[in-house]
Amino acid sequence: VPHIMSSASSRRDINHDRDDDDLQKLLYKSSVVSIGLFAGVAVAFSVSVGKALTTEIGQQVFRKVYDPAKFIQVPLYLVGAGSSLGLYYLTQRKKYAVAGLLSLSVPIFTAIMLLPINKQLMEDVLSPVAAMSLLRSWLSLHNVRTGLSLAALACAV
């Protein structure tokens, strides 16, 4: 009977190890894909839309892209952060903790630094000069956020 119990126990350990491996793989893929997509969208936005933001129609462009961008980016950095931190919990590899914390820093940075500018750009009727000044500041801060997401991606892979 002890031999049978030992065999059943070791099968459970093997299955548990497989479950952990599968979960780690899922979290890894989820982390890299989410953080990578967020970083990619941020870079693409800077390169493509960023130039239009610094023109006289910048505020109009910002208002058109703000809501769709928000609904794409928020889930991406939250999934990326959660997956990375979950992966750290399972593996104790510090790079995943750093990736998760960098991903979490993006919404915090956004709330503190970008949200006040976002609100002004979305609500206020600004002169083109005032709007361009705010948009230049916004774009510089967005580039910091992009850098944070690229650093998170580098840690996650």
Phi, psi and chi 1 to 4 in degrees:
 res  aa     phi    psi   chi1   chi2   chi3   chi4
   1 VAL       -  -41.8  175.1      -      -      -
   2 PRO   -59.1  -35.8  -20.8   28.0      -      -
   3 HIS   -64.5  -40.8  176.3   50.1      -      -
   4 ILE   -65.5  -43.9  -66.5  170.6      -      -
   5 MET   -63.4  -40.9  -60.1 -101.2  -62.0      -
   6 SER   -63.8  -41.4  170.4      -      -      -
   7 SER   -65.6  -43.3  176.5      -      -      -
   8 ALA   -64.8  -40.5      -      -      -      -
   9 SER   -64.5  -42.0  175.1      -      -      -
  10 SER   -69.3  -32.8   73.3      -      -      -
  11 ARG   -64.0  -40.8  -87.8 -163.7  -55.3  -93.1
  12 ARG   -62.5  -41.6 -101.2 -178.5  -77.3  155.4
  13 ASP   -62.6  -43.1  -69.8  -16.6      -      -
  14 ILE   -64.2  -45.2  -69.4  169.7      -      -
  15 ASN   -63.3  -39.6  -73.2  -24.0      -      -
  16 HIS   -63.4  -42.5 -179.8   69.4      -      -
  17 ASP   -62.7  -41.4  -70.9  -14.9      -      -
  18 ARG   -63.1  -42.0  -97.0 -167.8 -126.7  131.8
  19 ASP   -61.1  -43.2  -69.6  -15.2      -      -
  20 ASP   -62.5  -43.2  -78.1   -7.9      -      -
  21 ASP   -61.8  -43.8  -72.7  -13.6      -      -
  22 ASP   -63.6  -42.2  -70.4  -14.7      -      -
  23 LEU   -65.2  -42.0 -178.6   56.2      -      -
  24 GLN   -61.2  -42.9  -74.1  178.1   23.9      -
  25 LYS   -62.9  -43.7  -72.6  175.6 -174.5  173.7
  26 LEU   -62.3  -46.2  175.3   66.4      -      -
  27 LEU   -64.5  -40.1  -70.8  173.5      -      -
  28 TYR   -61.4  -50.0  177.0   78.5      -      -
  29 LYS   -62.0  -43.5  -70.9  175.2 -176.9  175.7
  30 SER   -62.2  -42.3  175.2      -      -      -
  31 SER   -63.9  -52.8  169.7      -      -      -
  32 VAL   -65.2  -43.5  170.4      -      -      -
  33 VAL   -66.1  -46.6  167.9      -      -      -
  34 SER   -65.2  -48.5  -63.5      -      -      -
  35 ILE   -66.2  -40.7  -65.4  171.2      -      -
  36 GLY   -63.0  -43.0      -      -      -      -
  37 LEU   -64.4  -43.1  -76.7  171.8      -      -
  38 PHE   -60.3  -48.4  179.4   84.9      -      -
  39 ALA   -61.6  -41.9      -      -      -      -
  40 GLY   -63.8  -43.3      -      -      -      -
  41 VAL   -63.2  -41.4  167.3      -      -      -
  42 ALA   -63.4  -44.4      -      -      -      -
  43 VAL   -65.2  -46.6  167.9      -      -      -
  44 ALA   -60.5  -39.5      -      -      -      -
  45 PHE   -63.0  -45.8 -171.6   90.1      -      -
  46 SER   -59.7  -42.6  -66.8      -      -      -
  47 VAL   -75.0  -44.4  170.8      -      -      -
  48 SER   -90.4  -56.2   61.1      -      -      -
  49 VAL   -81.5  -28.0  179.0      -      -      -
  50 GLY   -54.0  -40.3      -      -      -      -
  51 LYS   -64.6  -39.4  -67.9 -176.2 -172.2 -111.7
  52 ALA   -68.4  -26.9      -      -      -      -
  53 LEU   -68.2  -24.6  -68.0  179.6      -      -
  54 THR   -96.2   22.0   57.5      -      -      -
  55 THR  -110.0  180.0   66.2      -      -      -
  56 GLU   -66.0  -21.7  -70.3 -177.3    8.5      -
  57 ILE   -99.2   14.9   61.1  164.4      -      -
  58 GLY   -55.0  -43.2      -      -      -      -
  59 GLN   -65.1  -38.7 -172.3  176.0   12.8      -
  60 GLN   -64.0  -42.7  -65.7  169.3  -19.6      -
  61 VAL   -62.6  -46.2  171.3      -      -      -
  62 PHE   -56.8  -46.8 -177.3   86.4      -      -
  63 ARG   -62.7  -33.7  -72.9  178.4  175.0  174.4
  64 LYS   -72.4  -33.8  -67.4 -127.1 -175.8  -94.5
  65 VAL   -98.5  -11.3  -61.1      -      -      -
  66 TYR   -60.8  -56.4  179.5   76.4      -      -
  67 ASP   -64.0  -47.5  -77.6  -28.3      -      -
  68 PRO   -59.7  -40.4  -22.6   31.3      -      -
  69 ALA   -64.6  -40.4      -      -      -      -
  70 LYS   -62.4  -42.7  177.8  175.4   61.6  175.3
  71 PHE   -73.6  -20.0  -70.8  112.4      -      -
  72 ILE   -83.3  -45.9  -68.4  168.1      -      -
  73 GLN   -76.4  -40.0  -68.4  179.8  -12.8      -
  74 VAL   -57.6  -51.2  170.5      -      -      -
  75 PRO   -62.3  -34.5  -18.5   27.3      -      -
  76 LEU   -63.9  -47.5  -71.3  175.4      -      -
  77 TYR   -75.2  -26.5   59.0   65.7      -      -
  78 LEU   -70.9  -43.3  -68.8  177.0      -      -
  79 VAL   -65.3  -42.6  169.7      -      -      -
  80 GLY   -61.2  -45.0      -      -      -      -
  81 ALA   -66.0  -47.1      -      -      -      -
  82 GLY   -62.5  -42.2      -      -      -      -
  83 SER   -65.2  -43.7  -62.2      -      -      -
  84 SER   -64.1  -43.5  -65.0      -      -      -
  85 LEU   -68.7  -36.0  -66.8  172.7      -      -
  86 GLY   -64.1  -39.6      -      -      -      -
  87 LEU   -65.5  -39.6 -162.4   52.2      -      -
  88 TYR   -61.9  -43.9  168.1   70.7      -      -
  89 TYR   -57.6  -41.4  176.5   77.3      -      -
  90 LEU   -77.6  -34.6  -69.1  174.8      -      -
  91 THR  -106.7  -21.2   66.1      -      -      -
  92 GLN    62.7   22.6  -63.3  -60.9  -60.2      -
  93 ARG   -87.6  120.1  -65.6 -169.8   65.1 -165.5
  94 LYS   -61.1  -29.3  -68.6  177.7 -175.7  170.3
  95 LYS   -60.4  -31.9   73.0  177.7 -156.7  163.4
  96 TYR   -74.3  -34.0  -61.7  126.7      -      -
  97 ALA   -64.5  -43.7      -      -      -      -
  98 VAL   -63.5  -44.0  173.9      -      -      -
  99 ALA   -59.3  -44.3      -      -      -      -
 100 GLY   -65.4  -42.5      -      -      -      -
 101 LEU   -69.4  -38.0  -67.0  173.6      -      -
 102 LEU   -63.5  -40.3  -76.6  168.8      -      -
 103 SER   -63.6  -39.9  -68.7      -      -      -
 104 LEU   -69.0  -26.1  -78.6  177.6      -      -
 105 SER   -68.8  -24.1   74.1      -      -      -
 106 VAL   -62.5  -51.9  171.7      -      -      -
 107 PRO   -67.9  -30.3   19.6  -29.0      -      -
 108 ILE   -67.3  -48.1  -65.7  167.4      -      -
 109 PHE   -58.5  -44.0 -179.9   82.3      -      -
 110 THR   -60.5  -46.1  -59.9      -      -      -
 111 ALA   -63.1  -40.3      -      -      -      -
 112 ILE   -79.5  -45.7  -66.1  168.6      -      -
 113 MET   -97.7  -38.1  -58.4  -58.3  -67.0      -
 114 LEU   -98.7  -32.3  -72.0  160.7      -      -
 115 LEU   -58.5  -42.5 -161.1   55.5      -      -
 116 PRO   -60.4  -38.2  -23.3   32.8      -      -
 117 ILE   -69.3  -42.5  -63.7  172.0      -      -
 118 ASN   -55.3  -46.6  -67.5   -7.4      -      -
 119 LYS   -61.6  -43.2  -73.8 -177.3  179.1 -177.5
 120 GLN   -61.9  -44.3  -80.5 -173.9  -65.5      -
 121 LEU   -68.3  -31.0  -70.3  166.9      -      -
 122 MET   -83.9  -30.7  -67.6  -59.5  -72.2      -
 123 GLU  -104.9  -37.9  -64.3  170.6    4.5      -
 124 ASP   -85.4  148.4  -64.4  -16.2      -      -
 125 VAL   -93.0  110.4  176.9      -      -      -
 126 LEU  -109.6  153.1  -57.2  167.2      -      -
 127 SER   -67.8  154.5   71.9      -      -      -
 128 PRO   -55.3  -37.2  -26.3   34.4      -      -
 129 VAL   -66.6  -45.0  172.0      -      -      -
 130 ALA   -65.7  -40.7      -      -      -      -
 131 ALA   -63.6  -44.5      -      -      -      -
 132 MET   -63.2  -37.7  -79.4 -162.9  -54.3      -
 133 SER   -63.8  -46.1  175.4      -      -      -
 134 LEU   -63.6  -41.1  -84.5  174.7      -      -
 135 LEU   -68.0  -34.2  -74.0  163.1      -      -
 136 ARG   -64.4  -43.1  -79.9 -169.5 -173.7  100.4
 137 SER   -62.3  -44.7  -64.6      -      -      -
 138 TRP   -59.7  -45.0 -174.9   92.7      -      -
 139 LEU   -64.5  -39.3 -162.6   52.1      -      -
 140 SER   -62.3  -44.1  -67.1      -      -      -
 141 LEU   -68.0  -36.5  -66.3  167.8      -      -
 142 HIS   -61.8  -36.9  172.3   72.5      -      -
 143 ASN   -65.4  -33.9  -71.0  -24.1      -      -
 144 VAL   -63.9  -45.1  170.8      -      -      -
 145 ARG   -61.6  -39.2 -178.4  170.2   62.6  173.5
 146 THR   -62.1  -43.6  -59.3      -      -      -
 147 GLY   -60.5  -40.8      -      -      -      -
 148 LEU   -61.7  -42.0  -69.2  169.1      -      -
 149 SER   -70.2  -35.1   65.2      -      -      -
 150 LEU   -67.5  -38.5  -70.7  169.3      -      -
 151 ALA   -64.6  -40.1      -      -      -      -
 152 ALA   -62.0  -42.2      -      -      -      -
 153 LEU   -63.2  -42.7  179.9   59.6      -      -
 154 ALA   -60.4  -37.0      -      -      -      -
 155 CYS   -73.9  -33.6  -68.1      -      -      -
 156 ALA   -73.4  -29.7      -      -      -      -
 157 VAL   -84.4      -  -66.3      -      -      -
